[in-house]
């Protein structure tokens, strides 16, 4: 959404951040996609889907989610 993009760019500018991310839940593998490079101060905006696993119990979900968080952190490196 255009308004969301403007809000993210505003936050990036105020915080002097060179990276902005739209994070959303996904049933697919976690991956980062470059949306655009900002003119001016040169920040980059990414879209990133975080895989939310299915599980039969809370303990199984927690274990699987920990694995997804590790993958997520590797994606951000």
PyMOL Python script that loads the backbone (N, CA, C, O; Angstrom):
from pymol import cmd

cmd.read_pdbstr("""\
ATOM      1  N   UNK A   1       0.845  -1.172   0.000  1.00  0.00           N
ATOM      2  CA  UNK A   1       0.000   0.000   0.000  1.00  0.00           C
ATOM      3  C   UNK A   1       0.896   1.244   0.000  1.00  0.00           C
ATOM      4  O   UNK A   1       1.921   1.294   0.681  1.00  0.00           O
ATOM      5  N   UNK A   2       0.489   2.218  -0.764  1.00  0.00           N
ATOM      6  CA  UNK A   2       1.274   3.449  -0.914  1.00  0.00           C
ATOM      7  C   UNK A   2       1.471   4.170   0.427  1.00  0.00           C
ATOM      8  O   UNK A   2       2.566   4.654   0.715  1.00  0.00           O
ATOM      9  N   UNK A   3       0.416   4.240   1.241  1.00  0.00           N
ATOM     10  CA  UNK A   3       0.529   4.907   2.547  1.00  0.00           C
ATOM     11  C   UNK A   3       1.519   4.188   3.457  1.00  0.00           C
ATOM     12  O   UNK A   3       2.281   4.829   4.181  1.00  0.00           O
ATOM     13  N   UNK A   4       1.507   2.855   3.420  1.00  0.00           N
ATOM     14  CA  UNK A   4       2.467   2.086   4.222  1.00  0.00           C
ATOM     15  C   UNK A   4       3.897   2.381   3.784  1.00  0.00           C
ATOM     16  O   UNK A   4       4.791   2.521   4.619  1.00  0.00           O
ATOM     17  N   UNK A   5       4.113   2.476   2.469  1.00  0.00           N
ATOM     18  CA  UNK A   5       5.444   2.769   1.950  1.00  0.00           C
ATOM     19  C   UNK A   5       5.902   4.151   2.425  1.00  0.00           C
ATOM     20  O   UNK A   5       7.046   4.320   2.847  1.00  0.00           O
ATOM     21  N   UNK A   6       5.011   5.130   2.354  1.00  0.00           N
ATOM     22  CA  UNK A   6       5.371   6.471   2.812  1.00  0.00           C
ATOM     23  C   UNK A   6       5.698   6.483   4.306  1.00  0.00           C
ATOM     24  O   UNK A   6       6.630   7.164   4.731  1.00  0.00           O
ATOM     25  N   UNK A   7       4.948   5.745   5.087  1.00  0.00           N
ATOM     26  CA  UNK A   7       5.200   5.682   6.525  1.00  0.00           C
ATOM     27  C   UNK A   7       6.566   5.046   6.804  1.00  0.00           C
ATOM     28  O   UNK A   7       7.332   5.547   7.627  1.00  0.00           O
ATOM     29  N   UNK A   8       6.862   3.952   6.120  1.00  0.00           N
ATOM     30  CA  UNK A   8       8.145   3.282   6.316  1.00  0.00           C
ATOM     31  C   UNK A   8       9.301   4.196   5.918  1.00  0.00           C
ATOM     32  O   UNK A   8      10.300   4.270   6.634  1.00  0.00           O
ATOM     33  N   UNK A   9       9.182   4.886   4.799  1.00  0.00           N
ATOM     34  CA  UNK A   9      10.232   5.800   4.356  1.00  0.00           C
ATOM     35  C   UNK A   9      10.412   6.921   5.370  1.00  0.00           C
ATOM     36  O   UNK A   9      11.540   7.325   5.653  1.00  0.00           O
ATOM     37  N   UNK A  10       9.314   7.426   5.918  1.00  0.00           N
ATOM     38  CA  UNK A  10       9.412   8.483   6.938  1.00  0.00           C
ATOM     39  C   UNK A  10      10.162   7.985   8.165  1.00  0.00           C
ATOM     40  O   UNK A  10      11.024   8.692   8.687  1.00  0.00           O
ATOM     41  N   UNK A  11       9.848   6.782   8.635  1.00  0.00           N
ATOM     42  CA  UNK A  11      10.553   6.212   9.789  1.00  0.00           C
ATOM     43  C   UNK A  11      12.037   6.032   9.476  1.00  0.00           C
ATOM     44  O   UNK A  11      12.891   6.320  10.315  1.00  0.00           O
ATOM     45  N   UNK A  12      12.342   5.560   8.282  1.00  0.00           N
ATOM     46  CA  UNK A  12      13.732   5.359   7.893  1.00  0.00           C
ATOM     47  C   UNK A  12      14.488   6.689   7.934  1.00  0.00           C
ATOM     48  O   UNK A  12      15.618   6.755   8.418  1.00  0.00           O
ATOM     49  N   UNK A  13      13.862   7.728   7.431  1.00  0.00           N
ATOM     50  CA  UNK A  13      14.498   9.040   7.399  1.00  0.00           C
ATOM     51  C   UNK A  13      14.735   9.575   8.817  1.00  0.00           C
ATOM     52  O   UNK A  13      15.829  10.037   9.143  1.00  0.00           O
ATOM     53  N   UNK A  14      13.700   9.506   9.646  1.00  0.00           N
ATOM     54  CA  UNK A  14      13.807  10.027  11.021  1.00  0.00           C
ATOM     55  C   UNK A  14      14.860   9.263  11.817  1.00  0.00           C
ATOM     56  O   UNK A  14      15.605   9.857  12.596  1.00  0.00           O
ATOM     57  N   UNK A  15      14.921   7.960  11.625  1.00  0.00           N
ATOM     58  CA  UNK A  15      15.870   7.121  12.368  1.00  0.00           C
ATOM     59  C   UNK A  15      17.222   6.988  11.675  1.00  0.00           C
ATOM     60  O   UNK A  15      18.113   6.301  12.174  1.00  0.00           O
ATOM     61  N   UNK A  16      17.375   7.649  10.515  1.00  0.00           N
ATOM     62  CA  UNK A  16      18.604   7.567   9.723  1.00  0.00           C
ATOM     63  C   UNK A  16      18.959   6.102   9.429  1.00  0.00           C
ATOM     64  O   UNK A  16      20.122   5.706   9.506  1.00  0.00           O
ATOM     65  N   UNK A  17      17.936   5.309   9.090  1.00  0.00           N
ATOM     66  CA  UNK A  17      18.111   3.883   8.813  1.00  0.00           C
ATOM     67  C   UNK A  17      18.338   3.675   7.319  1.00  0.00           C
ATOM     68  O   UNK A  17      17.687   4.315   6.493  1.00  0.00           O
ATOM     69  N   UNK A  18      19.251   2.789   6.978  1.00  0.00           N
ATOM     70  CA  UNK A  18      19.504   2.529   5.567  1.00  0.00           C
ATOM     71  C   UNK A  18      18.703   1.339   5.035  1.00  0.00           C
ATOM     72  O   UNK A  18      18.769   1.023   3.847  1.00  0.00           O
ATOM     73  N   UNK A  19      17.943   0.678   5.923  1.00  0.00           N
ATOM     74  CA  UNK A  19      17.134  -0.467   5.512  1.00  0.00           C
ATOM     75  C   UNK A  19      15.756  -0.398   6.161  1.00  0.00           C
ATOM     76  O   UNK A  19      15.629  -0.147   7.360  1.00  0.00           O
ATOM     77  N   UNK A  20      14.729  -0.625   5.348  1.00  0.00           N
ATOM     78  CA  UNK A  20      13.357  -0.727   5.831  1.00  0.00           C
ATOM     79  C   UNK A  20      12.773  -2.046   5.358  1.00  0.00           C
ATOM     80  O   UNK A  20      13.075  -2.504   4.255  1.00  0.00           O
ATOM     81  N   UNK A  21      11.933  -2.660   6.190  1.00  0.00           N
ATOM     82  CA  UNK A  21      11.404  -3.988   5.865  1.00  0.00           C
ATOM     83  C   UNK A  21       9.910  -4.051   6.127  1.00  0.00           C
ATOM     84  O   UNK A  21       9.430  -3.647   7.186  1.00  0.00           O
ATOM     85  N   UNK A  22       9.184  -4.564   5.143  1.00  0.00           N
ATOM     86  CA  UNK A  22       7.796  -4.949   5.349  1.00  0.00           C
ATOM     87  C   UNK A  22       7.821  -6.436   5.679  1.00  0.00           C
ATOM     88  O   UNK A  22       8.152  -7.255   4.822  1.00  0.00           O
ATOM     89  N   UNK A  23       7.480  -6.786   6.897  1.00  0.00           N
ATOM     90  CA  UNK A  23       7.499  -8.173   7.363  1.00  0.00           C
ATOM     91  C   UNK A  23       6.067  -8.683   7.425  1.00  0.00           C
ATOM     92  O   UNK A  23       5.189  -8.024   7.982  1.00  0.00           O
ATOM     93  N   UNK A  24       5.831  -9.875   6.844  1.00  0.00           N
ATOM     94  CA  UNK A  24       4.488 -10.431   6.835  1.00  0.00           C
ATOM     95  C   UNK A  24       4.550 -11.948   7.049  1.00  0.00           C
ATOM     96  O   UNK A  24       5.538 -12.587   6.687  1.00  0.00           O
ATOM     97  N   UNK A  25       3.494 -12.523   7.638  1.00  0.00           N
ATOM     98  CA  UNK A  25       3.473 -13.979   7.804  1.00  0.00           C
ATOM     99  C   UNK A  25       3.293 -14.664   6.452  1.00  0.00           C
ATOM    100  O   UNK A  25       2.584 -14.164   5.579  1.00  0.00           O
ATOM    101  N   UNK A  26       3.941 -15.805   6.295  1.00  0.00           N
ATOM    102  CA  UNK A  26       3.892 -16.510   5.020  1.00  0.00           C
ATOM    103  C   UNK A  26       3.820 -18.013   5.256  1.00  0.00           C
ATOM    104  O   UNK A  26       4.330 -18.519   6.256  1.00  0.00           O
ATOM    105  N   UNK A  27       3.187 -18.716   4.331  1.00  0.00           N
ATOM    106  CA  UNK A  27       3.184 -20.180   4.417  1.00  0.00           C
ATOM    107  C   UNK A  27       4.283 -20.771   3.545  1.00  0.00           C
ATOM    108  O   UNK A  27       4.416 -21.991   3.445  1.00  0.00           O
ATOM    109  N   UNK A  28       5.066 -19.909   2.918  1.00  0.00           N
ATOM    110  CA  UNK A  28       6.185 -20.330   2.077  1.00  0.00           C
ATOM    111  C   UNK A  28       7.502 -20.149   2.837  1.00  0.00           C
ATOM    112  O   UNK A  28       7.518 -19.694   3.981  1.00  0.00           O
ATOM    113  N   UNK A  29       8.583 -20.508   2.190  1.00  0.00           N
ATOM    114  CA  UNK A  29       9.906 -20.345   2.777  1.00  0.00           C
ATOM    115  C   UNK A  29      10.213 -18.867   2.982  1.00  0.00           C
ATOM    116  O   UNK A  29       9.835 -18.027   2.166  1.00  0.00           O
ATOM    117  N   UNK A  30      10.899 -18.557   4.072  1.00  0.00           N
ATOM    118  CA  UNK A  30      11.291 -17.185   4.361  1.00  0.00           C
ATOM    119  C   UNK A  30      12.267 -16.700   3.299  1.00  0.00           C
ATOM    120  O   UNK A  30      13.284 -17.342   3.038  1.00  0.00           O
ATOM    121  N   UNK A  31      11.947 -15.555   2.685  1.00  0.00           N
ATOM    122  CA  UNK A  31      12.870 -14.963   1.726  1.00  0.00           C
ATOM    123  C   UNK A  31      12.718 -13.456   1.710  1.00  0.00           C
ATOM    124  O   UNK A  31      11.640 -12.925   1.976  1.00  0.00           O
ATOM    125  N   UNK A  32      13.799 -12.778   1.399  1.00  0.00           N
ATOM    126  CA  UNK A  32      13.814 -11.320   1.354  1.00  0.00           C
ATOM    127  C   UNK A  32      13.801 -10.891  -0.114  1.00  0.00           C
ATOM    128  O   UNK A  32      14.521 -11.453  -0.938  1.00  0.00           O
ATOM    129  N   UNK A  33      12.973  -9.885  -0.434  1.00  0.00           N
ATOM    130  CA  UNK A  33      12.879  -9.372  -1.801  1.00  0.00           C
ATOM    131  C   UNK A  33      13.056  -7.862  -1.773  1.00  0.00           C
ATOM    132  O   UNK A  33      12.361  -7.163  -1.036  1.00  0.00           O
ATOM    133  N   UNK A  34      13.988  -7.359  -2.576  1.00  0.00           N
ATOM    134  CA  UNK A  34      14.223  -5.924  -2.663  1.00  0.00           C
ATOM    135  C   UNK A  34      13.057  -5.278  -3.416  1.00  0.00           C
ATOM    136  O   UNK A  34      12.759  -5.656  -4.549  1.00  0.00           O
ATOM    137  N   UNK A  35      12.400  -4.301  -2.778  1.00  0.00           N
ATOM    138  CA  UNK A  35      11.308  -3.568  -3.409  1.00  0.00           C
ATOM    139  C   UNK A  35      11.850  -2.363  -4.166  1.00  0.00           C
ATOM    140  O   UNK A  35      11.419  -2.071  -5.281  1.00  0.00           O
ATOM    141  N   UNK A  36      12.806  -1.663  -3.545  1.00  0.00           N
ATOM    142  CA  UNK A  36      13.356  -0.499  -4.209  1.00  0.00           C
ATOM    143  C   UNK A  36      14.487   0.145  -3.438  1.00  0.00           C
ATOM    144  O   UNK A  36      14.686  -0.114  -2.251  1.00  0.00           O
ATOM    145  N   UNK A  37      15.221   0.991  -4.141  1.00  0.00           N
ATOM    146  CA  UNK A  37      16.297   1.772  -3.552  1.00  0.00           C
ATOM    147  C   UNK A  37      15.845   3.227  -3.568  1.00  0.00           C
ATOM    148  O   UNK A  37      15.430   3.751  -4.601  1.00  0.00           O
ATOM    149  N   UNK A  38      15.932   3.867  -2.413  1.00  0.00           N
ATOM    150  CA  UNK A  38      15.444   5.235  -2.277  1.00  0.00           C
ATOM    151  C   UNK A  38      16.475   6.232  -2.778  1.00  0.00           C
ATOM    152  O   UNK A  38      17.664   6.125  -2.477  1.00  0.00           O
ATOM    153  N   UNK A  39      16.007   7.191  -3.536  1.00  0.00           N
ATOM    154  CA  UNK A  39      16.881   8.298  -3.930  1.00  0.00           C
ATOM    155  C   UNK A  39      17.071   9.191  -2.717  1.00  0.00           C
ATOM    156  O   UNK A  39      16.323   9.088  -1.744  1.00  0.00           O
ATOM    157  N   UNK A  40      18.036  10.042  -2.765  1.00  0.00           N
ATOM    158  CA  UNK A  40      18.299  10.911  -1.622  1.00  0.00           C
ATOM    159  C   UNK A  40      19.358  10.287  -0.747  1.00  0.00           C
ATOM    160  O   UNK A  40      20.539  10.298  -1.094  1.00  0.00           O
ATOM    161  N   UNK A  41      18.947   9.738   0.392  1.00  0.00           N
ATOM    162  CA  UNK A  41      19.946   9.167   1.300  1.00  0.00           C
ATOM    163  C   UNK A  41      20.258   7.708   0.989  1.00  0.00           C
ATOM    164  O   UNK A  41      21.104   7.112   1.656  1.00  0.00           O
ATOM    165  N   UNK A  42      19.601   7.119   0.000  1.00  0.00           N
ATOM    166  CA  UNK A  42      20.000   5.817  -0.523  1.00  0.00           C
ATOM    167  C   UNK A  42      19.577   4.592   0.259  1.00  0.00           C
ATOM    168  O   UNK A  42      20.240   3.560   0.162  1.00  0.00           O
ATOM    169  N   UNK A  43      18.513   4.657   1.021  1.00  0.00           N
ATOM    170  CA  UNK A  43      18.050   3.487   1.753  1.00  0.00           C
ATOM    171  C   UNK A  43      17.450   2.429   0.839  1.00  0.00           C
ATOM    172  O   UNK A  43      17.083   2.718  -0.300  1.00  0.00           O
ATOM    173  N   UNK A  44      17.354   1.225   1.335  1.00  0.00           N
ATOM    174  CA  UNK A  44      16.748   0.110   0.597  1.00  0.00           C
ATOM    175  C   UNK A  44      15.522  -0.379   1.354  1.00  0.00           C
ATOM    176  O   UNK A  44      15.526  -0.453   2.583  1.00  0.00           O
ATOM    177  N   UNK A  45      14.466  -0.714   0.601  1.00  0.00           N
ATOM    178  CA  UNK A  45      13.232  -1.230   1.193  1.00  0.00           C
ATOM    179  C   UNK A  45      13.036  -2.667   0.707  1.00  0.00           C
ATOM    180  O   UNK A  45      13.101  -2.955  -0.488  1.00  0.00           O
ATOM    181  N   UNK A  46      12.794  -3.551   1.665  1.00  0.00           N
ATOM    182  CA  UNK A  46      12.620  -4.968   1.370  1.00  0.00           C
ATOM    183  C   UNK A  46      11.232  -5.442   1.805  1.00  0.00           C
ATOM    184  O   UNK A  46      10.598  -4.857   2.682  1.00  0.00           O
ATOM    185  N   UNK A  47      10.790  -6.505   1.170  1.00  0.00           N
ATOM    186  CA  UNK A  47       9.601  -7.249   1.581  1.00  0.00           C
ATOM    187  C   UNK A  47      10.104  -8.602   2.055  1.00  0.00           C
ATOM    188  O   UNK A  47      10.882  -9.259   1.362  1.00  0.00           O
ATOM    189  N   UNK A  48       9.663  -9.018   3.234  1.00  0.00           N
ATOM    190  CA  UNK A  48      10.154 -10.271   3.772  1.00  0.00           C
ATOM    191  C   UNK A  48       9.007 -11.067   4.370  1.00  0.00           C
ATOM    192  O   UNK A  48       8.346 -10.620   5.307  1.00  0.00           O
ATOM    193  N   UNK A  49       8.780 -12.243   3.822  1.00  0.00           N
ATOM    194  CA  UNK A  49       7.772 -13.147   4.365  1.00  0.00           C
ATOM    195  C   UNK A  49       8.404 -14.079   5.374  1.00  0.00           C
ATOM    196  O   UNK A  49       9.378 -14.764   5.062  1.00  0.00           O
ATOM    197  N   UNK A  50       7.870 -14.112   6.564  1.00  0.00           N
ATOM    198  CA  UNK A  50       8.362 -15.007   7.616  1.00  0.00           C
ATOM    199  C   UNK A  50       7.480 -16.246   7.643  1.00  0.00           C
ATOM    200  O   UNK A  50       6.278 -16.165   7.899  1.00  0.00           O
ATOM    201  N   UNK A  51       8.099 -17.398   7.375  1.00  0.00           N
ATOM    202  CA  UNK A  51       7.340 -18.648   7.342  1.00  0.00           C
ATOM    203  C   UNK A  51       6.797 -18.980   8.731  1.00  0.00           C
ATOM    204  O   UNK A  51       7.548 -19.038   9.705  1.00  0.00           O
ATOM    205  N   UNK A  52       5.490 -19.196   8.810  1.00  0.00           N
ATOM    206  CA  UNK A  52       4.844 -19.608  10.056  1.00  0.00           C
ATOM    207  C   UNK A  52       4.468 -21.083   9.900  1.00  0.00           C
ATOM    208  O   UNK A  52       3.582 -21.415   9.113  1.00  0.00           O
ATOM    209  N   UNK A  53       5.135 -21.969  10.643  1.00  0.00           N
ATOM    210  CA  UNK A  53       4.930 -23.408  10.450  1.00  0.00           C
ATOM    211  C   UNK A  53       3.630 -23.910  11.076  1.00  0.00           C
ATOM    212  O   UNK A  53       3.102 -23.319  12.018  1.00  0.00           O
ATOM    213  N   UNK A  54       3.135 -25.003  10.533  1.00  0.00           N
ATOM    214  CA  UNK A  54       2.010 -25.724  11.132  1.00  0.00           C
ATOM    215  C   UNK A  54       2.573 -26.685  12.169  1.00  0.00           C
ATOM    216  O   UNK A  54       3.688 -27.185  12.024  1.00  0.00           O
ATOM    217  N   UNK A  55       1.786 -26.942  13.224  1.00  0.00           N
ATOM    218  CA  UNK A  55       2.234 -27.866  14.268  1.00  0.00           C
ATOM    219  C   UNK A  55       1.020 -28.438  14.990  1.00  0.00           C
ATOM    220  O   UNK A  55      -0.055 -27.838  15.004  1.00  0.00           O
ATOM    221  N   UNK A  56       1.213 -29.608  15.588  1.00  0.00           N
ATOM    222  CA  UNK A  56       0.138 -30.273  16.322  1.00  0.00           C
ATOM    223  C   UNK A  56       0.096 -29.889  17.795  1.00  0.00           C
ATOM    224  O   UNK A  56      -0.897 -30.151  18.474  1.00  0.00           O
ATOM    225  N   UNK A  57       1.158 -29.273  18.295  1.00  0.00           N
ATOM    226  CA  UNK A  57       1.192 -28.876  19.704  1.00  0.00           C
ATOM    227  C   UNK A  57       1.954 -27.557  19.836  1.00  0.00           C
ATOM    228  O   UNK A  57       2.672 -27.142  18.926  1.00  0.00           O
ATOM    229  N   UNK A  58       1.784 -26.923  20.966  1.00  0.00           N
ATOM    230  CA  UNK A  58       2.479 -25.660  21.210  1.00  0.00           C
ATOM    231  C   UNK A  58       3.981 -25.868  21.290  1.00  0.00           C
ATOM    232  O   UNK A  58       4.744 -25.043  20.787  1.00  0.00           O
ATOM    233  N   UNK A  59       4.417 -26.950  21.910  1.00  0.00           N
ATOM    234  CA  UNK A  59       5.854 -27.210  22.021  1.00  0.00           C
ATOM    235  C   UNK A  59       6.471 -27.469  20.641  1.00  0.00           C
ATOM    236  O   UNK A  59       7.582 -27.019  20.360  1.00  0.00           O
ATOM    237  N   UNK A  60       5.754 -28.187  19.791  1.00  0.00           N
ATOM    238  CA  UNK A  60       6.242 -28.423  18.431  1.00  0.00           C
ATOM    239  C   UNK A  60       6.299 -27.101  17.656  1.00  0.00           C
ATOM    240  O   UNK A  60       7.259 -26.843  16.930  1.00  0.00           O
ATOM    241  N   UNK A  61       5.264 -26.267  17.813  1.00  0.00           N
ATOM    242  CA  UNK A  61       5.236 -24.969  17.144  1.00  0.00           C
ATOM    243  C   UNK A  61       6.412 -24.110  17.601  1.00  0.00           C
ATOM    244  O   UNK A  61       7.080 -23.483  16.779  1.00  0.00           O
ATOM    245  N   UNK A  62       6.669 -24.080  18.923  1.00  0.00           N
ATOM    246  CA  UNK A  62       7.768 -23.279  19.459  1.00  0.00           C
ATOM    247  C   UNK A  62       9.106 -23.742  18.887  1.00  0.00           C
ATOM    248  O   UNK A  62       9.946 -22.916  18.531  1.00  0.00           O
ATOM    249  N   UNK A  63       9.308 -25.047  18.799  1.00  0.00           N
ATOM    250  CA  UNK A  63      10.554 -25.592  18.256  1.00  0.00           C
ATOM    251  C   UNK A  63      10.708 -25.215  16.785  1.00  0.00           C
ATOM    252  O   UNK A  63      11.774 -24.770  16.359  1.00  0.00           O
ATOM    253  N   UNK A  64       9.637 -25.395  16.016  1.00  0.00           N
ATOM    254  CA  UNK A  64       9.689 -25.054  14.593  1.00  0.00           C
ATOM    255  C   UNK A  64       9.878 -23.555  14.385  1.00  0.00           C
ATOM    256  O   UNK A  64      10.592 -23.129  13.477  1.00  0.00           O
ATOM    257  N   UNK A  65       9.236 -22.768  15.231  1.00  0.00           N
ATOM    258  CA  UNK A  65       9.346 -21.317  15.094  1.00  0.00           C
ATOM    259  C   UNK A  65      10.764 -20.849  15.396  1.00  0.00           C
ATOM    260  O   UNK A  65      11.258 -19.921  14.756  1.00  0.00           O
ATOM    261  N   UNK A  66      11.418 -21.476  16.355  1.00  0.00           N
ATOM    262  CA  UNK A  66      12.822 -21.150  16.642  1.00  0.00           C
ATOM    263  C   UNK A  66      13.689 -21.384  15.399  1.00  0.00           C
ATOM    264  O   UNK A  66      14.568 -20.579  15.089  1.00  0.00           O
ATOM    265  N   UNK A  67      13.436 -22.487  14.692  1.00  0.00           N
ATOM    266  CA  UNK A  67      14.173 -22.769  13.451  1.00  0.00           C
ATOM    267  C   UNK A  67      13.911 -21.690  12.403  1.00  0.00           C
ATOM    268  O   UNK A  67      14.832 -21.253  11.713  1.00  0.00           O
ATOM    269  N   UNK A  68      12.664 -21.267  12.287  1.00  0.00           N
ATOM    270  CA  UNK A  68      12.318 -20.220  11.321  1.00  0.00           C
ATOM    271  C   UNK A  68      12.966 -18.889  11.695  1.00  0.00           C
ATOM    272  O   UNK A  68      13.389 -18.135  10.818  1.00  0.00           O
ATOM    273  N   UNK A  69      13.045 -18.597  12.999  1.00  0.00           N
ATOM    274  CA  UNK A  69      13.701 -17.364  13.446  1.00  0.00           C
ATOM    275  C   UNK A  69      15.179 -17.379  13.095  1.00  0.00           C
ATOM    276  O   UNK A  69      15.733 -16.348  12.715  1.00  0.00           O
ATOM    277  N   UNK A  70      15.829 -18.537  13.217  1.00  0.00           N
ATOM    278  CA  UNK A  70      17.246 -18.657  12.844  1.00  0.00           C
ATOM    279  C   UNK A  70      17.426 -18.416  11.359  1.00  0.00           C
ATOM    280  O   UNK A  70      18.360 -17.725  10.951  1.00  0.00           O
ATOM    281  N   UNK A  71      16.535 -18.981  10.537  1.00  0.00           N
ATOM    282  CA  UNK A  71      16.586 -18.748   9.093  1.00  0.00           C
ATOM    283  C   UNK A  71      16.377 -17.257   8.795  1.00  0.00           C
ATOM    284  O   UNK A  71      17.061 -16.681   7.949  1.00  0.00           O
ATOM    285  N   UNK A  72      15.431 -16.653   9.497  1.00  0.00           N
ATOM    286  CA  UNK A  72      15.138 -15.237   9.316  1.00  0.00           C
ATOM    287  C   UNK A  72      16.372 -14.385   9.600  1.00  0.00           C
ATOM    288  O   UNK A  72      16.700 -13.487   8.823  1.00  0.00           O
ATOM    289  N   UNK A  73      17.050 -14.660  10.699  1.00  0.00           N
ATOM    290  CA  UNK A  73      18.221 -13.880  11.056  1.00  0.00           C
ATOM    291  C   UNK A  73      19.324 -14.077  10.011  1.00  0.00           C
ATOM    292  O   UNK A  73      20.074 -13.142   9.727  1.00  0.00           O
ATOM    293  N   UNK A  74      19.433 -15.272   9.440  1.00  0.00           N
ATOM    294  CA  UNK A  74      20.405 -15.506   8.363  1.00  0.00           C
ATOM    295  C   UNK A  74      20.049 -14.737   7.100  1.00  0.00           C
ATOM    296  O   UNK A  74      20.937 -14.308   6.364  1.00  0.00           O
ATOM    297  N   UNK A  75      18.768 -14.563   6.846  1.00  0.00           N
ATOM    298  CA  UNK A  75      18.304 -13.803   5.689  1.00  0.00           C
ATOM    299  C   UNK A  75      18.653 -12.336   5.826  1.00  0.00           C
ATOM    300  O   UNK A  75      18.888 -11.654   4.829  1.00  0.00           O
ATOM    301  N   UNK A  76      18.687 -11.841   7.072  1.00  0.00           N
ATOM    302  CA  UNK A  76      18.950 -10.424   7.300  1.00  0.00           C
ATOM    303  C   UNK A  76      20.440 -10.095   7.295  1.00  0.00           C
ATOM    304  O   UNK A  76      20.812  -8.922   7.281  1.00  0.00           O
ATOM    305  N   UNK A  77      21.288 -11.103   7.306  1.00  0.00           N
ATOM    306  CA  UNK A  77      22.745 -10.838   7.344  1.00  0.00           C
ATOM    307  C   UNK A  77      23.240 -10.254   6.046  1.00  0.00           C
ATOM    308  O   UNK A  77      24.431  -9.975   5.910  1.00  0.00           O
TER     309      UNK A  77
END
""", "prot")
cmd.dss("prot")
cmd.show_as("cartoon", "prot")
cmd.util.cbc("prot")
cmd.orient("prot")
